[in-house]
Amino acid sequence: MTYLLLLIVAAGFTRLAWKNLETAVQLLVLLLPLYLLRFTIIVPMTFLELIILIVFAVWFLKNRLGLTERWKGLLKGKKVLEKNKYPFQWAIIAWLVISFIAVGVGGWSNAAFGIWRAYFFEPLLLFIVIVNTHQAKEKIICLLGSFSLSAVAVSVFAIYQYVTGNLIPNEFWASFANRRATSFFPFPNAVGLYLGPIIMLLVGNLGRLWKSGAKFITNEWQYLGTIFGIILGLCAIAAAKSEGAIFGLAVGLIMFGLFSQKKIRIITISLVIVGGLMISFIRPLQHYVVDRVLLRNFSGQVRQAQWKETWQMLTDGRLVSGSGLAGYQSAIKPYHQEGIFVKDFRDPDYQRKVVFNEQFRNSVWQPLEIYLYPHNFILNVWTELGLVGVIVFFWIIILFFYYGVRVYRQTKKHNDPFMYIVLGLILSLVVMLIHGMVDVPYFKNDLAAMFWVLMGMTGVIYRVDLKV
């Protein structure tokens, strides 16, 4: 029965894609969290993977003649015109090759192949489809609408969980004292990882609507979707207590304000000054911020222990190769420490009590599990793809900011309201990277797909605005 339903849904989605591929892509973006639906068709697969393969297959079949001619031209040595080149093309080729080599480093295991397919190969198929089907600013705005609806759905469920305590998969997080919402995801930080970048995109779209003078009465759905996406998204992140996302968004929103018009810039600077004064004079708030910035809190100390053992593993013969795809957990075992003593930096007697007070020593001892990844975006890439993978990753990031900044300057020069969407795009990646300093912002089905959707949107805008 389950497979019959899956077949019906897949057939319906395929029909939609064939009739209107752009709408199918926008629906796909809306449904990114459906990677949680898993099944096996020859190989283990998620629903998100299935619909990515469907949209790519439909796009390929509809454009097979043009693609065949292009490949024939390449084989004959004809140069591709600059305007027909894919944005990020050489970096993408390098990314795909390095990731496939990492499958070999990981032992050519089924798990390594599965990660390569879901986090590298299929997201790039989605990138290709977006670059070829959304070649106009209006279509980019449609993608923002999909992100907005997705954010609202994820946020409403997270808020419901937090208010009621129902449907939270972990008893500890469901308890009133420790409650953290997870929404559709298996853990709370996934809420922040997903919603943080989307909120910055929606802030950019709100700036576009305001700058263009669009009236609410004629654009009510865009306004409502954008505003509800932002407000509910912020509430959901608070409900999940995702501190990495909160800090990332704080930086993103401040930067957005500083690069906006004069009035918004003045308001932003004023709020930053007020916030700085509050942190300076309100001692509990000061302790909260300092502990998290300096990683003195519980999560920060766990992260530091994890990074230390990861670095030991890398420098012991894996500095270039890393551990390969799906190889981190087995590679880190010889270097893994069973636990840490959680330190209280404001207790001057802490060290003596740890040494001489067994009861206190037991109370601050925290066992450590082996995580899937090191919870730092540089170390995540380094362990999975090796040193060359880190270089290629930064190559992609630098290209993204290069394209984004060039288009931002161009649109700002012409006082184009679209400048705010470009700014939101740039800062969405900033939020992702800041959160990624203490988490895993790429190695997850929905996040890998979102990353390449952002790359595709930026590449399209770059080609449209700069006529390249």
C-alpha positions as a printed Julia matrix, in Angstrom:
468×3 Matrix{Float64}:
  0.0    0.0     0.0
  2.83   2.39    0.89
  4.6    1.78   -2.42
  1.32   2.14   -4.34
  0.76   5.55   -2.72
  4.36   6.5    -3.48
  3.87   5.49   -7.11
  0.71   7.6    -7.39
  2.39  10.65   -5.84
  5.5   10.25   -8.02
  3.32   9.9   -11.15
  1.37  13.03  -10.21
  4.56  15.0    -9.58
  6.03  13.79  -12.88
  2.9   14.92  -14.73
  3.1   18.34  -13.05
  6.8   18.63  -13.94
  6.1   17.77  -17.57
  3.3   20.34  -17.85
  5.0   23.09  -15.84
  8.58  22.4   -14.77
  8.99  25.74  -13.01
  6.03  25.05  -10.73
  7.4   21.57   -9.97
 10.77  23.06   -8.97
  9.04  25.61   -6.74
  7.01  22.81   -5.12
 10.24  20.86   -4.6
 11.77  23.81   -2.72
  8.64  24.0    -0.6
  8.98  20.28    0.23
 12.68  20.2     1.19
 11.93  18.77    4.68
 10.39  15.69    3.07
 13.82  14.1     2.97
 12.56  12.59    6.23
 10.36  10.22    4.22
 12.61   7.26    3.42
 12.07   4.09    1.43
 13.97   1.63   -0.74
 13.72   1.36   -4.52
 16.72  -0.79   -5.44
 18.74   1.47   -3.12
 17.71   3.41    0.01
 16.26   6.78   -1.01
 14.35   9.76    0.35
 11.29  11.44   -1.13
 13.36  14.59   -1.71
 15.87  12.62   -3.76
 13.07  11.09   -5.8
 11.52  14.42   -6.8
 14.95  15.93   -7.58
 15.6   13.03   -9.95
 12.14  13.52  -11.49
 12.58  17.25  -12.21
 16.05  16.67  -13.63
 14.85  13.8   -15.84
 11.96  15.9   -17.15
 14.24  18.87  -17.82
 16.76  16.63  -19.58
 14.15  14.97  -21.78
 12.59  18.29  -22.74
 15.99  19.74  -23.68
 17.7   16.63  -25.01
 18.1   17.94  -28.57
 19.81  21.16  -27.5
 21.96  19.3   -25.0
 22.97  16.75  -27.64
 24.04  19.52  -30.02
 25.99  21.23  -27.26
 27.88  18.05  -26.36
 28.61  17.36  -30.02
 30.04  20.85  -30.3
 32.21  20.31  -27.24
 33.51  17.02  -28.63
 34.4   18.79  -31.87
 36.35  21.4   -29.93
 33.9   24.28  -30.21
 34.11  26.82  -27.41
 31.07  27.47  -25.25
 29.9   31.07  -25.44
 30.42  33.0   -22.22
 26.69  33.61  -21.82
 26.03  29.84  -21.98
 28.49  28.88  -19.29
 27.19  27.73  -15.93
 28.03  29.93  -12.95
 30.49  28.16  -10.62
 31.1   25.6   -13.39
 34.78  24.77  -12.73
 34.3   24.87   -8.96
 31.31  22.54   -9.34
 33.29  20.07  -11.44
 36.07  20.1    -8.84
 33.51  19.67   -6.02
 31.95  16.67   -7.75
 35.31  15.03   -8.54
 36.72  15.56   -5.03
 33.54  14.25   -3.42
 33.65  11.12   -5.59
 37.28  10.53   -4.65
 36.15  10.84   -1.01
 33.85   7.86   -1.63
 37.0    5.85   -2.35
 38.74   7.21    0.75
 35.65   6.11    2.66
 36.13   2.56    1.36
 33.59   2.55   -1.49
 30.95   1.62    1.06
 27.21   1.8     0.44
 26.98   4.51    3.09
 29.65   6.6     1.32
 27.87   6.23   -2.03
 24.57   7.17   -0.42
 26.04  10.35    1.07
 27.72  11.26   -2.22
 24.47  10.81   -4.11
 22.29  12.72   -1.62
 24.66  15.55   -0.62
 26.69  16.14   -3.77
 25.34  14.62   -6.98
 21.59  15.23   -6.64
 21.82  18.79   -5.22
 23.94  19.69   -8.26
 21.22  18.27  -10.52
 18.8   20.63   -8.78
 21.25  23.51   -9.3
 21.37  22.74  -13.04
 17.59  22.72  -13.32
 17.19  26.01  -11.43
 19.83  27.77  -13.5
 18.04  26.66  -16.68
 14.42  27.19  -15.63
 14.48  30.32  -13.47
 16.33  32.75  -15.7
 14.43  35.86  -14.63
 14.07  37.92  -11.47
 10.33  37.25  -11.31
 11.02  33.52  -11.15
 13.51  34.03   -8.34
 10.74  35.76   -6.39
  8.59  32.65   -6.92
 11.31  30.55   -5.28
 11.25  32.96   -2.34
  7.53  32.29   -2.08
  8.24  28.57   -1.83
 10.81  29.15    0.91
  8.28  31.34    2.74
  5.55  28.69    2.73
  8.04  26.03    3.81
  9.24  28.24    6.68
  5.65  28.85    7.83
  4.87  25.11    7.85
  8.05  24.2     9.76
  7.56  27.08   12.2
  3.88  26.45   13.0
  4.62  22.84   13.92
  7.63  23.87   16.07
  5.56  26.48   17.92
  2.78  23.93   18.51
  5.33  21.5    19.95
  6.76  24.12   22.28
  3.38  25.31   23.56
  1.91  21.83   24.13
  4.94  19.57   24.57
  3.33  17.12   22.15
  5.06  15.25   19.3
  8.6   16.07   20.44
 10.59  12.87   19.75
 12.85  13.08   22.81
 11.47  12.94   26.38
 14.19  15.25   27.69
 13.35  17.97   25.14
  9.62  17.42   25.71
  9.87  18.04   29.46
  8.71  21.49   30.54
 12.03  22.45   32.13
 14.15  21.51   29.11
 11.64  21.94   26.3
 13.04  22.42   22.81
 10.95  22.15   19.66
 12.19  20.0    16.77
  9.37  20.59   14.24
  9.49  17.84   11.6
 13.19  17.25   12.25
 14.84  14.76   14.63
 16.74  17.36   16.7
 16.22  21.04   17.72
 19.21  22.65   16.0
 17.89  21.4    12.65
 15.11  23.99   13.01
 17.65  26.84   13.19
 19.83  25.39   10.45
 16.83  25.27    8.11
 15.04  28.5     9.04
 18.01  30.85    9.62
 19.01  31.31    5.95
 15.36  31.41    4.84
 14.56  34.24    7.26
 17.36  36.35    5.73
 15.94  35.67    2.25
 12.52  36.8     3.43
 13.94  39.93    5.06
 15.47  40.74    1.68
 12.13  40.2    -0.06
 10.39  42.43    2.49
 12.98  45.12    1.73
 12.24  44.75   -1.99
  8.48  45.12   -1.44
  8.98  48.19    0.74
 11.51  49.81   -1.6
  9.37  49.21   -4.7
  6.42  50.94   -3.09
  4.25  47.86   -3.59
  0.89  48.47   -1.93
 -0.34  45.93    0.58
 -3.83  45.81   -0.91
 -2.52  44.6    -4.29
  0.35  42.45   -2.96
 -1.21  41.12    0.23
 -0.15  37.51   -0.29
  3.49  38.44   -0.83
  3.45  40.72    2.2
  1.63  38.24    4.44
  3.71  35.25    3.37
  6.95  37.17    3.88
  6.0   38.75    7.21
  4.54  35.55    8.65
  7.57  33.6     7.45
  9.9   35.99    9.29
  7.89  36.28   12.53
  6.96  32.62   12.82
 10.49  31.58   11.82
 12.01  33.68   14.6
  9.52  32.24   17.1
 10.33  28.7    15.96
 14.07  29.25   16.36
 13.42  30.6    19.85
 11.25  27.55   20.58
 14.06  25.27   19.42
 16.57  27.31   21.48
 18.98  27.14   18.55
 21.64  29.56   19.78
 23.84  29.19   16.69
 20.96  30.32   14.49
 20.15  33.19   16.87
 23.71  34.52   16.75
 23.92  34.01   13.0
 20.67  35.89   12.44
 21.74  38.67   14.79
 24.86  39.24   12.67
 22.87  38.89    9.44
 20.19  41.38   10.48
 22.76  43.91   11.69
 24.64  43.67    8.39
 21.37  43.98    6.46
 20.56  47.16    8.39
 24.03  48.62    7.86
 23.89  48.07    4.1
 20.33  49.38    3.74
 19.12  52.95    3.33
 20.17  55.73    5.65
 17.14  55.61    7.97
 17.43  51.85    8.47
 21.19  52.22    8.96
 20.65  54.82   11.7
 18.06  52.6    13.42
 20.4   49.6    13.2
 23.35  51.5    14.66
 21.12  52.81   17.46
 19.89  49.31   18.29
 23.46  47.97   18.27
 24.53  50.71   20.69
 21.55  50.01   22.96
 22.27  46.28   22.8
 25.93  46.88   23.59
 25.02  49.0    26.62
 22.58  46.35   27.85
 25.26  43.67   27.57
 27.73  45.93   29.38
 25.48  46.79   32.34
 23.18  43.78   32.75
 25.46  41.17   34.28
 23.4   38.01   33.53
 23.05  39.08   29.89
 26.77  39.82   29.73
 27.59  36.37   31.11
 25.2   34.73   28.62
 26.76  36.43   25.59
 30.39  36.07   26.71
 29.99  32.39   27.61
 28.6   31.61   24.18
 30.97  33.74   22.15
 33.97  32.26   23.99
 32.38  28.76   24.0
 32.43  28.56   27.79
 28.93  27.11   28.08
 28.19  23.38   28.11
 27.68  23.05   24.33
 30.78  25.14   23.65
 32.96  22.94   25.84
 31.62  19.8    24.14
 32.37  21.34   20.74
 35.94  22.23   21.77
 36.58  18.68   22.96
 35.22  17.35   19.68
 37.35  19.73   17.59
 40.46  18.8    19.57
 40.1   15.08   18.94
 39.15  15.73   15.29
 42.32  17.75   14.79
 44.36  14.98   16.42
 42.85  12.5    13.98
 43.54  14.72   10.95
 47.14  15.48   11.9
 47.84  11.78   12.44
 48.15  10.95    8.75
 44.8   12.22    7.43
 45.56  15.9     6.91
 45.29  15.64    3.11
 42.82  12.78    2.63
 40.47  13.3     5.57
 38.45  10.29    6.7
 36.37  10.0     3.54
 32.6   10.09    3.17
 30.86   8.26    6.03
 34.26   7.53    7.57
 34.44  10.05   10.41
 32.9    7.98   13.19
 35.21   5.0    12.66
 38.28   7.2    12.09
 37.74   9.24   15.25
 37.32   6.27   17.62
 41.03   5.89   18.57
 41.17   9.61   19.46
 37.82   9.92   21.17
 37.75  10.86   24.84
 35.0    9.28   26.89
 33.95  12.53   28.5
 34.9   15.93   29.9
 34.6   17.78   33.17
 32.25  20.69   32.42
 34.06  23.72   33.78
 32.52  26.63   35.66
 34.74  29.56   34.71
 33.31  31.74   37.51
 34.1   29.31   40.29
 37.65  30.06   41.52
 37.58  26.85   43.55
 36.52  24.64   40.63
 39.84  22.85   40.08
 40.32  21.97   43.77
 36.78  20.57   44.01
 37.3   18.42   40.91
 40.49  16.98   42.38
 39.39  16.43   46.0
 35.57  16.19   45.97
 34.36  12.97   44.38
 30.7   13.94   44.54
 31.41  17.25   42.8
 33.67  15.52   40.27
 30.88  13.11   39.37
 28.35  15.96   39.06
 30.43  17.85   36.46
 31.5   14.78   34.47
 29.84  14.63   31.04
 30.17  11.52   28.84
 30.69  12.32   25.14
 29.21  10.42   22.23
 30.78  10.2    18.79
 28.81  12.45   16.46
 28.39  12.01   12.71
 30.42  15.17   12.02
 32.76  17.5    13.99
 30.19  20.36   14.18
 32.3   23.0    12.46
 31.84  23.67    8.76
 35.58  23.68    8.01
 36.27  20.49    9.95
 33.09  18.9     8.53
 34.37  19.41    4.98
 37.96  18.57    5.9
 37.12  15.21    7.46
 34.73  14.22    4.66
 36.59  15.59    1.59
 40.14  16.24    2.72
 42.25  19.36    2.41
 41.54  19.84   -1.3
 37.83  19.66   -0.51
 38.22  22.56    1.93
 39.99  24.61   -0.76
 37.24  23.88   -3.3
 34.56  24.71   -0.73
 36.11  28.11   -0.08
 36.45  28.59   -3.84
 32.67  28.15   -4.15
 32.0   30.48   -1.19
 34.3   33.18   -2.59
 32.63  32.94   -6.01
 29.21  33.24   -4.34
 30.21  36.43   -2.53
 31.94  37.77   -5.65
 28.82  37.28   -7.77
 26.54  38.59   -5.02
 28.55  41.72   -4.24
 28.9   42.62   -7.94
 25.15  42.33   -8.5
 24.4   44.19   -5.25
 26.56  47.11   -6.37
 24.93  47.08   -9.81
 21.37  47.06   -8.48
 22.14  49.64   -5.8
 23.71  51.91   -8.42
 20.43  51.87  -10.37
 18.31  52.1    -7.2
 16.73  48.76   -8.1
 14.55  47.35   -5.28
 15.95  43.92   -6.15
 19.13  44.99   -4.36
 17.48  43.87   -1.12
 16.88  40.35   -2.41
 20.54  40.17   -3.45
 21.56  41.41   -0.02
 19.28  38.83    1.6
 20.88  36.1    -0.54
 24.4   37.15    0.45
 23.5   37.28    4.12
 21.64  33.96    4.03
 25.0   32.31    3.42
 26.57  34.46    6.15
 23.96  33.13    8.6
 24.62  29.59    7.4
 28.38  29.92    7.89
 28.15  31.59   11.3
 25.82  28.87   12.55
 28.11  26.38   10.85
 30.98  27.39   13.09
 29.37  25.23   15.79
 27.12  22.93   13.75
 26.68  21.05   10.45
 25.18  23.44    7.85
 25.7   21.3     4.74
 25.83  17.54    5.39
 22.09  16.99    5.56
 19.71  16.35    2.65
 17.6   19.5     2.9
 20.57  21.75    3.74
 22.71  20.49    0.85
 19.79  21.08   -1.53
 19.16  24.53   -0.03
 22.85  25.43   -0.38
 22.79  24.74   -4.13
 19.43  26.46   -4.56
 21.07  29.59   -3.09
 24.02  29.13   -5.44
 21.64  28.73   -8.39
 19.62  31.83   -7.48
 22.77  33.92   -7.13
 24.2   32.61  -10.4
 20.98  33.4   -12.27
 20.78  36.95  -10.87
 24.44  37.51  -11.75
 23.86  36.46  -15.36
 20.65  38.49  -15.68
 21.93  41.74  -14.16
 25.47  41.78  -15.55
 24.54  40.18  -18.89
 27.25  37.52  -18.61
